[in-house]
Structure formats: structure tokens, C-alpha cells
Amino acid sequence: MTTLVTGIGELATLDDSLDGADHDEGLGLLHDAAVVVDDADEVLWVGPASAAPAADRRRDVGGRAVIPAFVDSHTHLVFAGDRSREFAARMTGTAYDGGGISTTVAATREASDEELRVLLRERVDEMRRQGSNVIEVKSGYGLTVDGEERALRLAREVTDEVTFLGGHVVPVEFASRRDEFVDLVTGPMLGAAREHARWIDVFCEPHSAHAFTGEEARTILEAGRAAGLGLRVHGNQLGPGPGVRLAVELAAASVDHCTHLTVADVDALAAASETTVATLLPGVEFSTRSPYPDARALVDAGVTVALATDCNPGTCYSSSMPFVIALAVREMGLTPAQALRAATVGAAASLRRSDIGVIRVGAQPGLTTLDAPSHLHLAYRPGVPLARLLDLSAPPLLDSREPPT
Ligand SMILES: [Zn+2]
């Protein structure tokens, strides 16, 4: 069945080749627009409402702005327990060093498959209610062969973008046997993971005793690549380090956090802009009270930038891409248009995808409506629940209502 979505006050297509669109800020904007989609979210037509073709049914969004659904390219959604007390302690001065992950590992190991499945699905639903569609999900709170296999199998139930993060932290039981843990990750754990995962990731952070050095990270990533997985890296979160340049050297699809970058790191990312995306996670800086990276400087240098939530129980328990956009604009120097690009096409690039994050014929982004006349309201009205994934199977309860201005 095809649906004509019409009454779109402002359509941000993110398609830089769309005829008749305003390309000044790279959003491919159309006004008084319409989109025809099928039940698989595939876009069949985009253009002015006055020229829209007929479809099996019609959905009028009442003058709202419409954007491609957000792509959340970095999440850790398969976990049990919470770390609200750790957060409270951090807010009164306790520094974050990556050690709290073991608390979540213990709680996750105790949870049943069904408990984890319910928690995961609730979190995915929460993201969709805030306008995200395609979501990357990492393992990393099992840290045994069976525990990682289980997390990846459950993640695969909700997304194709599944990432094996056996190299999340060195578990406490391996603290004095780090080499043995790297052998476990690159051997039996990877063997169990490859059936479910598309990506491998590692927490490369020489400033934390719980994370992995550059050489350990290289060993893990090279093993993943040999097993046919694409590469992602957690790098340069807690201080300058080898993560960014290791990611660039190994042609990883994404290096994430990038909180502490040297000039040489920025130059390397700019030279690799077709290959390696810098995924910024400002919710983490917010939730750990850390300095924000200068995202504007990265964009100006020619780096491909993505934004994601890093939704996880320790350093950023937020599922909200609009919140991330507001932070990127307010705290990291991006324009609203640059932030929206980073949260859609930028994040899609970090997953090596061109079929999401853009409203273009043949793409399957999912459409997100804003209870607002313009995408500018995402940063202008922080904390207000404006964005929601358009569910064409649900009755159009609110669609005739005029959006607030
Ligand atoms: Zn992360």
C-alpha cells in the first residue's frame, strides 16, 4: 500500500541533488511539500504538494516540518540495572574513569534473556517515540562468550546494525591477565559473535585501566576485520590517545567520542572524510560534566561528522536525538542545519549507508514529524517532545491539528 504524506510545511530532504529545493544549508529544503512512501518506508516520490501523484491513502500532517528519521549510530541498549547513584556521585565531584561498566556487566549477567529482551524493546520504542528509526546496538555487558553471543542475538532482533563490543572493558576477573582477555575476545568470543554482528568496536583509552591500549585495540580490530566485520572505535574520550589515528589507519567506518583531539587527529580525520566518520556524543559530555569537542572546527576542517546518543546506563542514559542536536548547537558550535545533517546523513555515513538519513526516491529512512513549523525548533526548543517517527499504520489522531508556532 502507498501513502501520500502531504501538508508538510517544511520538508528537510537532506538530498543535495533534489531539483527545486533550497540547498543553502545542505538540507535540501522544500516548502508545502509531499512525499509518497510504501509500507516498507521506501520513498517513491518527493516534491511540491501541488504536483503530488495519487496514492492508496493520504496522510495530512497539518503543516508540520518533516525530516528523515534520525539515525542513532551508537547505542548500548542491551543491559540490565541502572547506575543512577553513580551519576549522582559524579555530579558531586567523583570523576568518571570507565570503571562503572563492571556494575552493569554484573547486573546484565544476572538477567534472563526475556528480561533483557523486554528492556531492549522498551528502549527502542522510546527512541522511536522521539523520531529515531535505524539504531545501531552494541554488546559489551556480557564479556563472556555466552554473554556476548546472547546480547548480539537479542540486538539482532531489533536491528541489522549490530556491533560486537567484547573489547568494552577488561572484566575484573581478568585485571591481572589482560592478554588472556584479548585472546578470548579475538578467539572464541569473536567466533560466537560473527554470526550476529556486522561491526566490531573497542574502547581504546590509555587513560583508563579498564579500557584497551592502542596495541590491544589494534589486535582486536584486526581480528574483527579478518572475520569479515566492519570496524568502529571508541576513541579519545577521556584524553588524547591513539584511537582516532588507529581508526583512520585501519579505515574504520567511525571513531566515536573524539572529545580530546590534537591538530594531527583533526588533520587525519579530514584526510579520511570519505572513509572514517567522527561520531560525536555530546550527551556523554553533558552527563559526565566533561568539556565538549569543537564540532564546528571539525566541520570547517572537512571532517564528516555524525551525532548519536551513546545511550547507555553509565555515561549518558538518554535516548533522545533532539536533545543531542540541541547540545551540539548550544555547546559544540554547530548550526542547526549542520547538527541535523550530522544526526541523519552523517550518522548514515558512519554505518556506510546511503539508503537512510535522506528523503530521496529509493531510500528507506522512515519519516519523522516535528510539532513545529521548522527543523530549527529542534535546537530552539530543547527538552520539548516535538519529534516522533511517523507511524503510517496508526490512526492519524493529531494530524489535522495545526502545529504550534
Ligand atoms: Zn559507547
Boltz pocket constraint, residues with backbone or C-beta under 6 A from the ligand:
constraints:
  - pocket:
      binder: B
      contacts: [[A, 74], [A, 76], [A, 234], [A, 310], [A, 312]]
      max_distance: 6.0
